Amino acid sequence: MVHILGTTNSIFNQFIAEIRDENIQKDSMRFRRNLERMGEIIAYEISKTLNYEVREITTPLGIANVHQIKEQPVIATILRAGLPLHQGMINYFDKADNAFISAYRKHHKDGTFDVKVEYLACPDLNNRVVILCDPMLASGASIVLTYKALMQRGKPLHTHIVSVIASVEGLDYARKHLPENVTLWCGAVDDELTAQSYIVPGLGDAGDLAYGTKL
């Protein structure tokens, strides 16, 4: 299942506009904050899909029965670009366990590249709900490889993959290579993907915009 939040008019679209805007992008703090706010909004939407149970809460005047999340999810993030989105998630799921994955593109002289996973810090995922964050879903190869790496730490009950901007090609690839118990959440979907797997119009390199350029 794929949810595209930008197809419905809301303040979410204002944040998408700002992270795309090349003038606003010059303020890295604002870029990070907008990713964080989008993470919060998507976290709220995902929270509607979780399992709840009734718990008694003691107030100064009596007892209130309140529906609360039965078990907190595991928030997983691809370093480094996913960190602001991750922060938005844990602002809402503040008792969640966390996982961090280092994945990168290894480019070759012929213009092709492979995706490598170097580092994974993760709790046991068996029968847990996992939320995997990465701002850009370009070719889809990174997110599928990362998902497979996470599966070495257990079999989740369900996995939610969160991206702010995706490509049509990347979504198609993800659908073909991920199982049915995965839900995709996107802010916007762009039609074009370059030969170097950059989304057009996209927004550029999310990691560089959030944290500065790298070698």
C-alpha positions as CSV (number, residue, x, y, z in Angstrom):
1,M,0.0,0.0,0.0
2,V,1.2,3.5,-0.9
3,H,0.1,6.7,0.9
4,I,1.0,10.0,-0.8
5,L,0.3,12.9,1.6
6,G,0.9,15.7,-0.8
7,T,-2.1,14.8,-2.9
8,T,-4.3,16.2,-0.1
9,N,-4.2,19.9,0.6
10,S,-2.7,20.6,4.0
11,I,0.2,22.4,5.7
12,F,2.4,19.5,4.8
13,N,2.6,20.8,1.2
14,Q,4.0,24.1,2.5
15,F,6.9,22.1,4.0
16,I,7.4,20.3,0.7
17,A,7.6,23.6,-1.1
18,E,10.2,25.0,1.3
19,I,12.5,22.0,1.2
20,R,12.4,22.2,-2.6
21,D,13.0,25.9,-2.8
22,E,16.7,26.6,-3.7
23,N,16.6,29.9,-1.9
24,I,15.1,28.5,1.3
25,Q,17.5,25.6,1.1
26,K,20.4,27.9,1.9
27,D,19.3,27.8,5.5
28,S,20.3,24.3,6.6
29,M,18.6,24.7,10.0
30,R,15.3,25.5,8.4
31,F,15.8,22.5,6.0
32,R,16.4,20.2,8.9
33,R,13.4,21.6,10.8
34,N,11.1,21.1,7.8
35,L,12.1,17.5,7.5
36,E,11.5,17.1,11.2
37,R,8.0,18.6,11.0
38,M,7.2,16.3,8.1
39,G,8.4,13.4,10.2
40,E,6.0,14.4,12.9
41,I,3.0,14.6,10.5
42,I,3.7,11.2,9.0
43,A,4.3,9.7,12.5
44,Y,0.8,10.9,13.4
45,E,-0.7,9.3,10.3
46,I,1.2,6.0,11.0
47,S,0.0,6.1,14.6
48,K,-3.6,5.6,13.3
49,T,-2.6,2.1,12.0
50,L,-1.1,0.7,15.2
51,N,-2.7,-1.5,17.8
52,Y,-4.2,0.1,20.9
53,E,-5.4,-1.1,24.2
54,V,-7.5,0.6,27.0
55,R,-5.6,1.6,30.1
56,E,-6.8,3.2,33.3
57,I,-5.3,6.6,34.0
58,T,-5.7,8.1,37.5
59,T,-6.5,11.8,37.4
60,P,-6.9,14.1,40.4
61,L,-10.6,13.5,40.3
62,G,-11.0,9.9,39.3
63,I,-10.2,7.2,36.7
64,A,-10.2,7.7,32.9
65,N,-10.1,4.9,30.4
66,V,-7.7,5.9,27.6
67,H,-6.7,4.1,24.4
68,Q,-2.9,3.9,24.2
69,I,-0.5,2.3,21.8
70,K,0.0,-1.4,22.8
71,E,3.6,-1.5,21.8
72,Q,5.9,1.2,20.6
73,P,7.4,0.8,17.1
74,V,11.1,0.6,16.2
75,I,12.3,3.7,14.3
76,A,15.0,2.9,11.8
77,T,17.0,5.5,9.8
78,I,19.5,5.5,7.0
79,L,22.4,7.8,7.9
80,R,23.0,10.7,7.5
81,A,20.1,12.3,5.5
82,G,17.4,10.4,7.5
83,L,18.3,11.9,10.9
84,P,16.0,15.0,10.8
85,L,13.1,12.8,9.6
86,H,14.0,10.4,12.4
87,Q,13.9,13.2,15.0
88,G,10.4,14.1,13.9
89,M,9.3,10.5,14.4
90,I,10.7,10.1,17.9
91,N,9.2,13.5,18.8
92,Y,5.9,11.6,18.7
93,F,7.0,8.0,19.3
94,D,9.1,9.2,22.2
95,K,9.3,5.7,23.9
96,A,10.3,3.9,20.7
97,D,13.3,1.7,20.2
98,N,15.7,2.9,17.5
99,A,17.9,1.5,14.7
100,F,20.6,3.1,12.6
101,I,21.9,2.0,9.2
102,S,24.9,3.3,7.3
103,A,24.3,2.8,3.5
104,Y,26.0,4.6,0.6
105,R,26.4,4.6,-3.1
106,K,29.8,3.2,-4.4
107,H,30.2,4.8,-7.8
108,H,32.2,3.2,-10.6
109,K,34.1,4.8,-13.5
110,D,31.5,3.7,-16.0
111,G,28.9,5.8,-14.2
112,T,27.1,2.9,-12.5
113,F,27.0,2.4,-8.7
114,D,26.4,-0.3,-6.1
115,V,24.6,0.3,-2.8
116,K,26.6,-0.8,0.2
117,V,25.5,-1.3,3.8
118,E,28.4,-0.8,6.2
119,Y,26.9,-0.5,9.7
120,L,23.7,-1.6,11.4
121,A,22.7,-1.0,15.1
122,C,19.3,-2.5,15.8
123,P,17.2,-4.2,18.5
124,D,15.4,-7.5,18.0
125,L,12.7,-6.9,15.3
126,N,10.6,-10.1,15.7
127,N,6.9,-9.3,15.7
128,R,7.6,-5.5,16.0
129,V,6.3,-2.7,13.9
130,V,9.2,-1.0,12.1
131,I,9.3,2.5,10.6
132,L,12.2,3.0,8.2
133,C,13.0,6.6,7.3
134,D,15.0,8.0,4.3
135,P,14.0,11.4,2.8
136,M,14.5,10.3,-0.8
137,L,13.3,7.2,-2.6
138,A,15.1,7.5,-5.9
139,S,15.9,4.2,-7.7
140,G,14.6,2.2,-4.7
141,A,17.7,0.1,-4.5
142,S,19.0,1.6,-1.2
143,I,15.7,1.1,0.6
144,V,15.2,-2.5,-0.5
145,L,18.8,-3.4,0.4
146,T,18.4,-1.7,3.8
147,Y,15.1,-3.5,4.4
148,K,16.8,-6.8,3.7
149,A,19.6,-6.0,6.1
150,L,17.1,-5.2,8.8
151,M,15.4,-8.5,8.3
152,Q,18.6,-10.2,9.6
153,R,17.6,-8.9,13.0
154,G,14.1,-10.5,13.0
155,K,10.8,-10.6,11.1
156,P,8.7,-7.6,11.8
157,L,4.9,-7.7,12.1
158,H,4.7,-4.8,9.7
159,T,7.1,-2.3,8.2
160,H,6.4,1.4,7.2
161,I,8.8,3.0,4.8
162,V,8.8,6.8,5.0
163,S,10.2,9.1,2.2
164,V,9.6,12.7,1.7
165,I,10.1,12.6,-2.1
166,A,10.0,9.5,-4.3
167,S,10.3,8.8,-8.0
168,V,7.7,6.8,-10.0
169,E,10.5,4.4,-10.9
170,G,11.6,4.0,-7.3
171,L,8.1,3.3,-6.1
172,D,7.7,0.6,-8.8
173,Y,11.0,-1.0,-7.8
174,A,10.0,-1.0,-4.1
175,R,6.6,-2.6,-4.9
176,K,8.2,-5.4,-6.9
177,H,10.9,-6.2,-4.3
178,L,9.2,-5.7,-1.0
179,P,6.7,-8.1,0.7
180,E,3.0,-7.3,1.3
181,N,3.5,-6.4,4.9
182,V,5.2,-3.2,3.9
183,T,3.5,0.2,3.6
184,L,5.1,3.1,1.8
185,W,4.5,6.7,2.9
186,C,5.6,9.6,0.6
187,G,5.2,13.3,0.6
188,A,5.4,13.7,-3.2
189,V,6.1,11.6,-6.2
190,D,8.2,13.0,-9.2
191,D,8.1,11.5,-12.7
192,E,11.8,11.8,-13.7
193,L,14.9,9.9,-12.5
194,T,18.2,10.7,-14.2
195,A,20.8,8.2,-15.3
196,Q,22.7,8.9,-12.0
197,S,19.5,8.1,-10.0
198,Y,18.7,11.7,-9.0
199,I,15.0,12.7,-8.7
200,V,13.8,15.5,-11.0
201,P,12.6,18.1,-9.9
202,G,13.4,16.6,-6.5
203,L,15.3,18.8,-4.2
204,G,19.0,17.9,-4.5
205,D,21.1,16.0,-2.0
206,A,19.2,15.9,1.3
207,G,22.2,15.0,3.3
208,D,24.3,17.9,2.0
209,L,21.4,20.3,2.5
210,A,20.9,19.2,6.1
211,Y,24.5,18.9,7.2
212,G,26.9,20.4,4.6
213,T,28.7,19.0,1.6
214,K,31.0,16.0,1.8
215,L,34.0,14.8,-0.1
